[in-house]
Amino acid sequence: MNVITWLLLMIVVLLGTTANISLKYALYVSSATKEASTSILNLLSSRYFMIWFICYTFMTLLWLYVLRTIPLSQAFPVLGLMYALIPIASHYLLKEQVRFSQWLGISIIITGVVLVVN
C-alpha cells in the first residue's frame, strides 16, 4: 500500500461528498413547487445533477481501483468519513442546521476512522 492509493481513497471520499451535496442542491433547484414532470426535467438538465453523475462515476471507478490495493477492512471504514463530511458540507454550503448531537457523532466517526486506519 502506498501513499498514492491512500490519496485516491481520500479522493473517493471527497467525490462522494461532492456528489451527495450536488444531488441535494439539484433537487432543491428543480423545485418541488413546480409541476412534477417539469421538476424532473429541470433536475435531469441541471448542471448540479451532471456534477453528481460525473462525481459518482469517477468515485465508483476509483473505488474499484483502490480496492485492488487496500484491504477492505481498512478502505471501507474510510468511506465512513462521508457520514462526517456530508453534514459539515451541507451546514456550510446548503445552510442546513447541524445539532450538537450531530457534531458529537461527526467527531466520533472521525475518531473511529483514525483508529481503524492506524
Contacts in CASP RR format, 6 or more apart in sequence:
PFRMAT RR
TARGET T0000
AUTHOR 0000-0000-0000
METHOD contacts of the structure
MODEL  1
MNVITWLLLMIVVLLGTTANISLKYALYVSSATKEASTSILNLLSSRYFM
IWFICYTFMTLLWLYVLRTIPLSQAFPVLGLMYALIPIASHYLLKEQVRF
SQWLGISIIITGVVLVVN
1 69 0 8 1.000
1 70 0 8 1.000
2 69 0 8 1.000
5 66 0 8 1.000
5 69 0 8 1.000
5 70 0 8 1.000
6 70 0 8 1.000
8 62 0 8 1.000
8 65 0 8 1.000
8 66 0 8 1.000
9 62 0 8 1.000
9 66 0 8 1.000
9 70 0 8 1.000
9 75 0 8 1.000
9 78 0 8 1.000
10 78 0 8 1.000
11 62 0 8 1.000
12 59 0 8 1.000
12 62 0 8 1.000
12 63 0 8 1.000
12 66 0 8 1.000
12 79 0 8 1.000
13 78 0 8 1.000
13 79 0 8 1.000
13 80 0 8 1.000
13 81 0 8 1.000
13 82 0 8 1.000
13 85 0 8 1.000
14 85 0 8 1.000
15 55 0 8 1.000
15 56 0 8 1.000
15 58 0 8 1.000
15 59 0 8 1.000
15 62 0 8 1.000
16 55 0 8 1.000
16 56 0 8 1.000
16 59 0 8 1.000
16 82 0 8 1.000
17 82 0 8 1.000
17 85 0 8 1.000
17 86 0 8 1.000
17 89 0 8 1.000
18 51 0 8 1.000
18 55 0 8 1.000
19 51 0 8 1.000
19 52 0 8 1.000
19 55 0 8 1.000
19 56 0 8 1.000
19 59 0 8 1.000
20 52 0 8 1.000
20 82 0 8 1.000
20 86 0 8 1.000
21 86 0 8 1.000
21 89 0 8 1.000
21 90 0 8 1.000
21 93 0 8 1.000
21 94 0 8 1.000
22 48 0 8 1.000
22 49 0 8 1.000
22 51 0 8 1.000
22 52 0 8 1.000
22 55 0 8 1.000
23 48 0 8 1.000
23 49 0 8 1.000
23 52 0 8 1.000
24 90 0 8 1.000
24 94 0 8 1.000
25 48 0 8 1.000
25 93 0 8 1.000
25 94 0 8 1.000
26 43 0 8 1.000
26 46 0 8 1.000
26 48 0 8 1.000
26 49 0 8 1.000
26 51 0 8 1.000
26 52 0 8 1.000
27 43 0 8 1.000
28 94 0 8 1.000
29 42 0 8 1.000
29 46 0 8 1.000
29 48 0 8 1.000
30 39 0 8 1.000
30 40 0 8 1.000
30 42 0 8 1.000
30 43 0 8 1.000
30 46 0 8 1.000
31 39 0 8 1.000
31 42 0 8 1.000
32 39 0 8 1.000
34 42 0 8 1.000
43 49 0 8 1.000
66 75 0 8 1.000
67 75 0 8 1.000
73 116 0 8 1.000
74 116 0 8 1.000
74 117 0 8 1.000
77 112 0 8 1.000
77 113 0 8 1.000
77 116 0 8 1.000
77 117 0 8 1.000
78 113 0 8 1.000
78 116 0 8 1.000
78 117 0 8 1.000
80 109 0 8 1.000
80 113 0 8 1.000
81 109 0 8 1.000
81 110 0 8 1.000
81 113 0 8 1.000
83 106 0 8 1.000
83 109 0 8 1.000
84 105 0 8 1.000
84 106 0 8 1.000
84 109 0 8 1.000
84 110 0 8 1.000
84 113 0 8 1.000
87 96 0 8 1.000
87 98 0 8 1.000
87 102 0 8 1.000
87 106 0 8 1.000
88 98 0 8 1.000
88 106 0 8 1.000
90 96 0 8 1.000
90 98 0 8 1.000
91 97 0 8 1.000
91 98 0 8 1.000
98 106 0 8 1.000
END
